[in-house]
């Protein structure tokens, strides 16, 4: 069987995470990279190929970064390597509740100009060979205006050719000049997207205070085909196929770290839907995955005990 090919676009950074006061652990992360890794884990039992799209340097950290995600099964054939450039860096402080405080150093990261390098046109051309493209609001925010324009133009072209577009709002106010600027760009993605993911907090800012079913109504009016509204540990709601569906979240006894909860949810949901699982079942599996992830420190939870695998998706889609 020909594999389903999904490319995820964004920025991977050097991650420093606080383990205890004055003690840190160094790894790599980024919202769409986290999603790519959780997608790739599902590919162990599905005809699925995952590739990551970004720009990096040729330095030691960039090399280690690529090896890190390749070990997880994420392909690097669409990664632009630029001599003299470097990746960004971020530091995570953890509160006792498991919530995070982020500090970023990314202003000169190679990923910002991802679609302006000499070989960027080849990468954009290659996107038409994929069945799905995933990006987030953070992806949009970190790109320069020119890289953003080139990417959006290309997404419009390939969505018209039948390539599915998946967009996670992941709105971060500090990355934008204003919510108005973000909202105008997001609306271009709503119109192109097969699935839009967002939280209740994001809907309040980006969709003029819309709540509940009003969020899905607004997104539908803006051209979105399917929308998933996440609400922390409360039920998510989904609009798909003309129906509004509510799916309870999983109960978690103790949250250790909320990093990548939403990223892992999106991974399982979009792959499940791409392989034909009903929305309710896709969300149930996505909730279970997110609940597992928040019980571990860091963005990438241990592979060995993943609660949802590609086998579960294969069963529900058969």
N, C-alpha and C positions, 0 to 999 in steps of 0.2 A: 504493500500500500504506500502511495506517495505521502510523505510526511506533511503535516500542517506546519507552515513556517511563520513564525511571529518574530518581528524585530521590535526591540524596545529602545527608545531614544532618551538620552539624558546625560547625566554627569555622575561619575563615580569619583569619590574623594578618599583621601587618607582619613581614617577615623581614629581618634583618640578617645577612649571611653574611661571615665573615672570608675575605678574599682573600689577604692577607699581613699580618704583624704591623702593626696600626694602620690597616689599609685594609679597608673593608667595602663590600659591594654591597647595595643595598636592593631587595627585591622583596616578594612576598606568598606565603604558603604555609600549609599545614595538611594533615593526613593525608587527610581525606576530600575536600578541595578538590583535592589532587594526583590522587586517584583520579578525580574528576569531569573534570579536564582530559584525562587519558589516555582516559577513556571518550568524551569529546566528539571527540577526534581520530579515533576509530574511526567516528564518525557521519558523517565526510566521505564514506564509501562505503557506508553502511548506513542503512536507515530507522530512525533512532535519535534520540531527543531527550533531552538531559541538562539537568537543573535542579539548582540548589544551594539548600539550605535553611539559613538562619542568620539572625542579627540583627546589625546594624551601626549606626553612628551616621550623622549627616549631614555629618560632617567631611570634609576634603579627602582624608585617607588612605582613609576608607571609600569615597568616590567613585572614587578611583583603583583601589582593590581590585576593585570591581565591574566597572569597565572592563577591568581586566586579565583577569578570567576570561571576560568576554563576548567579548573578542577571540579566545579559544580555543574559543568556541562553547558555553560553559556559560551556561544561562539564569539570570536573576535575578528572575523573577516571584514567587518564594517567599521573597525576602529581606525581612525586616522592618527598616525604617529608623527609628531612634529618635533624635529631636533630643536633644542633650546627652550621648549615649552615644558610646563610642569602641571600636575593636577592640583586641585584645591584641597583644603584640609579643614576638618571641623572637630570640635571637642564637645563631648557630651557630659554634662553633670546630671546626676540622678538625684531626685528628691525621694524621701522615704515612701511616698505614695506610688513610686514607679514612674511618675511623670519626669520629663526631661527638660533640661535647659541647654540650648545649643549655642556654640560660639563658632563663627565661620571666618576662614581666610581663603577667599576664592576669587578675588577681584582680577587676578591675572591668570586664572586657570585656562588651559588650552581649550576646554569644552565650550567656553563662551563664544568662540569663533568657529564652531564645529563645521559650519557649512560655507566657509569662506576660504578654505585652503585649496591648494592646487588640485587635489584629488577629491574634493567634496562633491563635485558634480557626478562622479562615478558612483559615490555612495547614494546620492539622491536618486540616480537612475535605477540603482539596484533595488530600491524599495518596492518597485512595481512587481518584483518577483516573489513578494511575500503575501501570505493570506491575511495577515493582520499586522497593524502597527500600533504600538502603545506608547503614549507619552503622558506627561503630567504638567500641571501648572508650574511646577518648579522647573521643568525642562524649558518651558516657554520663557520663564522669568530670567533664567541665567544667560540665555543666548543674547548676543548683540542684536539690535534691530535688524541688521542686514541678514544675519543667519536665520533669525526668526522668520523674516519675510520669505526667504528662499525655501525654508521648510514648509511653511503654510501653503505656499503656491504649489509645492510638490504634493502635499497631502490632498489638496483639492483635486489635482489631476488624477491621482491614483484611487481616490475614493470613488470617482466617476467611472473607474475601470473595474470596480467590484472589490477592491481591497478594503477590509474592515478596519475602521479606526476606533481605538479605545482611548478614552481620555479620563484621567483621574484629576480632579480639580486641584487638590493639594495646594490650596491657596496659602501663601506666606506673605503677609502684608509688608514685611521689611524688605522684600525683594522687588516691590513695585513702587512706582512714584505715587500711585493712588489706586484705590479700588476701582475707580472709573476706567483707568488705563487697563487694568487686568480684565475687568468685565467686558470691555470692547473686544479684546483678543479672545477671551474665552468663548464669546458668542460665535466666533468663526469656527471654533472646534465643536461646539454643540451641534451646529448645522451639519458638520461632516461625520459626526461620531455615530457608530453603531451602539456603543454603550458609554454612558457618562457616569462616573462615580463621584459622589460628593458627600460631605457631612452636613448635619443640620446647621452647624456654625457657619460653614461656608455658604450655604444657601441663604442664610440671613443677610450676609454681606453682599454676595454676588447677585442675588435674585430679589433684591429690594424687600427683604423681610419675609419672603414666601416661606410657608410652613406646611408640613404634612403633604397632603395630596396636591396642594397648590404648587409645591416644588416641581412635581412631575408634570403638572399641567403647563407650567411655564416653560420647562425644558422641551416638552412636546411641541409647544407653539413656536419655539425657536429652532425646531427641526430635528431634535434628538429622537432617535428611534427607541432606545431603551435606557432607563435611568435607575440608578441604585443609590438610595439615600441612607447613609450610615449614621447611627446615633449612639456611638460608644457601646455600652453594655446593654442598651435597650434594643428592641426589634428594629431591623432595617425594613425599609419599604422599597418595592420594586414596581416600576411600570414597564410592562412588556406585553406585546400582543394585544394591546387594548385593555389589559387588566391591571388592577392595582393589587399587589400581593404584600402581605406582612409576614416576616420571618423572624422569630425570636432569636436573640443571641444566646451563646453558651454561657453558663455560669462559671465563673472563675473564683476559686477560693481565695487566692492571694496573687495579685498582680505584681510581678517582679520588675518588668520593663516593657513599656508600651511601644518601643521602637519596632517599626515594620509591621505592626498589627494591621494597619490599613493596606500596606503594600502586599502582604501575604494574602489578605482577603481578596484583593483585586486579581491576584494571580490565579487563585483557584476558581474564582467566579468566571473570569473571561475564558480560561481554558475549558472549563465545564460547559459553558454556553457554546463555544466554538465546536465542541464535540457533540453537541445536541442534547445536553442535559436540560431538563425543565428549569425555569428560573428559581423556583422554590428549593429544589434539590441542590442546585448550584450554590445558593446562598447558605443553605444548611452546612454544606461542606466547607464553604469559605469561613463561616463563623467558627467551626470546629478548628480550622487551621489557625485563625487569629487567636483563639483562646489558648492554643498550644504555644504559640509564639510569645505571648505576653508573660508566660511562666518561666521564661529564660532571659538572661542578660544578653544584650546585643541584638543586632538586626537579623542575624542568621542563626536560627535555632538548630539544635542537633538533628542531623539527617536521619539517624537510625530509628528515632521514635516518632517520626512524622505521623500524625493521626489520619491524614488523608493522602492517598497516593494516586497515581494514574490508574491503578486497577479499580479504585472506587468510581472514578469518572467513566471508565470503560463499561462498568456494570450498569450505571444509570443511563448511559447513552445507547446501550444495546437493545 
